[in-house]
């Protein structure tokens, strides 16, 4: 039988490479062991899970979700993000690239392991209450296949990513969002395995109304704003990094080991207050949206 893919990135390799330009390896903090890993990691060797998107059908393991959905979506984004992560801000702020950033936010949120429970609950609700009957029937047939519950959840996740992509793309055609891209002269942002900070978690796949912070590189950040005014300062950067660390499932990383240690120390201080993260986010976005 043909070899199938095994290493499945929930953060695309092209995005990790572009996050740290010129290309270098990253120091990685592991929340499970509460320590910085002893050696640096290449973009290929982080933010993935073995066999994450493989399922078994009639006893055969297949990678149809990875090859037919995730890889194709990555191919759509990769060329645009070479420009988004490296070109001058004036060029990146063209509507074509802003729309790609918003699509990337939508797809990445539902793809990351930290959001699996939210994704499953939201997808099931949309399938039950919002999809047309003919699409419900297609999904019902898929879910009636003789496969494990784990594999059914993988299919649900892939449906979420697909629905998010197409629903958001259709919504973008209706008008421009408030946004700002800001560049910092030095390393300012960690790369988290859950890299999108929403003020309020989305309630639908085309939900674009919530304020959002999405670091595009270690020096460049996208703000999705409620209005055209915004505030960006060192205190907001520090708070954003703490949230990126708190909401990560297991890993956050940086090319700068000292910077990573500073953020991990702040994370350890704030970890006992993680249950208050929703209220703390409201405070952060109130400052951003001033």
N, C-alpha and C positions, 0 to 999 in steps of 0.2 A: 504494500500500500504506500502511496506517495507520502513523503514526510510532511508533517503539518507544523505550523508555527507554534511555539511554546512560550516565548517571552513576550508578554502582552503589556505594552505601556499604557497606563491611564493618563499620563502626561506625555504627549508625543515627543519623540526624540528630537525632531526639528525644533520644537519649542524650547526644550532644555538647552540645545546647542546655541540657539539664538539668545537665550537668557543671559548667557555668559560669553560675551564676545570681546576680545578674541577668545577662541575656544580654549577652555582650560577645564581641568577636573574640579570637582566640588567636594568640600568637606560636608559631611552629613551628620545631623543630630538625630539619634534614635530615641524617641520618647519611651519606648518599651524598656530600654536599658538605661535611660536617663544619662546618656553620654554621647560625646562626639565619636563617631567610628574612627578606628585607628589609622585608616588610610583613605585617601581621596578616591572618589568614584567618577568614572566617565559618564557622559549623558546616557549611554546605552545601558549602563549597569545600575541605574536608579529609577525610581518611580514606575515600577512594573510589578506584575505578579505572574508567576508561572501558570500557564494554562487558564488564565483568568476568564477567557472568552470561549474556551473549548467546551463542547457538549458531546454527549454520547447518544447516537441514534441507532437503534437496532444493534447495539453492542459495539458500534464503531465510533471512535473518537474523531470528531471533525472540527475544523476551524472556520466554518462558514460565517459565524458572527464577526470574527476578526477580519477575514479577507473580504467579505461582501459589504460590511457596514463600517467598522472602525477604520480600516486601512483606506477605504475610499474617501471617507470624510477627511482623514489626515492629508490625503493627496490634494483635496480641494483647498485646504488651508496653507499648505507648506510654502508655496511660491509667494503668496501674499505676505506671510509672516517674515520672510527674508527681508522684505522692505519695511514692514511695520516695526521690526526690532532693530533696524540699522540705519534707515534713511533719516533725513532731516525732519523735524517735527512738522514743518509746513506741508511736506509731501504726505506724511502719514495721516494728517488731519483731513485729507480728502475723503468725501463720503464713502467712496468705494472701500477704503481701508477701514474706516470706522465701522461700517457694516460687517466686515469680516471679524473685527475684534468682538463685536456684540454677538455674532454667531458663535465664535470661539468660546465666549463666556457661557453661553447657553449650553453648548454641547459638553464642555469640560465639567461643568457643575454636576451634571447627571452621570458622568463617567467615573468620578473619583470614588474610591472605596469609602471615604468618610461620609458620603452622602447616600449610601446604598439604601438605608431604611427609608429615608425621606423620598428617594426616587421610586422605590417600590410602592409606597403608599400613594403617592401622587399619581403614578402611572395606572394603578388599579382603579383609582377614583375616576380618572379621565376615560379609561376604557369602559367603565361601567356607566358613566353618566353623560359623557360628552361626545363620544365617537358615533358616527353614522352606523346604522344597523349592519350594512354590508361589510364595514371594516371590523365591527365587533365579531361577525361570523368568521372572518378570516383568522382573527386572533384566537377565537374559541377553538377552531380546528387545530391551530398550532399548540395550544395549551392542553389539548386532549391527546397529544402524542404520548406514547409510552416512554416517558423520560423522567428523570429524577426531579424532585422539587428544587434542588440546587440548580439544575439546568434550566428549569422553568423560570427561576429568578434571573438567570443570565439572559434569557430571551426577553424578559420584561425590561431589564436594563437596556438592552439594545433597542427595544421599541421606544423607550424613553428618549434615548439619544436621537433616534431618527425623527420622532415626533417633534422634539425640541428644535432640531435643525430646520425642518420644513415649516413649522409653525412660526418660528422666529424670522426666517427668511421672508415669508409672506407678510409678516407684520412690518418689517423694515421698509417695504415698498411704500408704506403709507406716510412716511415722514421721517425727518431727521430727529435724533435724540439730542438732549443736552449732554455735552461731554467736554472733557479737557484732557489733553496728554501733557504731562509735565516731565521734564528731564532734570536729573540731579547730576552734579559734577563728580560725585563719588558714589561708591557702593552704598545703597540705601535700603534695599529690600532683599529679604531672604526668599528662597523658592520653597514653597510649602507643597505637600502632597494634596492639599486642599486650597488652591491658590486664589480663590475668588471670595472677597468679603462682601456679602450682601447686607444691607441695612435690615431688610426683612426677607425671609426666604420666599422664593417665588411660589405662587399658588396655581400657576398654569405654565405651559411650556412656552408661551409667547409673552410672558410677563416681563415687561421692560420698564415698569414704573419705579421700581425700587432703586435707590442710590446704590452704587456698586464701586468697589475699588479692585482693580486687577493689575498687579505689576506685570509689565510686559518684558522687562529685563531687570537686572539688578540696579539699574539707574533710571529706568523709565516706567511711568505708571499711567494707567488709564483711569479716569474718574467718570463714571456715569452719574450725572447730576440731576437733581430735581429742578434746578433753574440754571441760568447762565453764570451765576456768581459762585465763587468757590474760595476756600482758604487752603493753603498748603504750606506747612512749616515743619520744623524738626520734631515738634511734639506730635504732630499728626503722623509723621513717618514712624516714630517710635511706637505709637499706639497701634498703627496698622501692622507692624511686624509682630507685636505681641499677639494680636488676633490671628495672624497667619500661623503662628506657632500653636496657639491654644486650639484652633479648629483643625489642625493637622491630625490625621489618624495615627501616623507613626513617624513620618520623616519631615524635616525641613533642612535646607542646605544653603551654602554660600561658597563662593570661591575664596572668601576672606575668613580665615579661621578665627581671628580675633573678634571680628564683627559677629560671627556665628555664636561664639561663646558669650558675647555681651547679650545677644537676644535670648540665648538659652538660659542665662542667669535671670533675666527679667521674666521669662516664661515660668521658671520654677517659683518665683515669688508670687506670680499671679495665678498659678495652677489651682490653689485652694478656692479661688473665686470664680472658677470656670462656669458654675451654675448661673452666675450673674452676667454672662457674656452678652445676652440679648440687650439688657439695659445699658451695658457699657458701650455696645455698638451704637445705640441711639445717641449717646453723648458724643462719640467720635463723628458721626455723620452730621450732627448738629453743627459741629465746628467746621466740617468740610463744606457744608452748604450755606455758610454765612454769606 
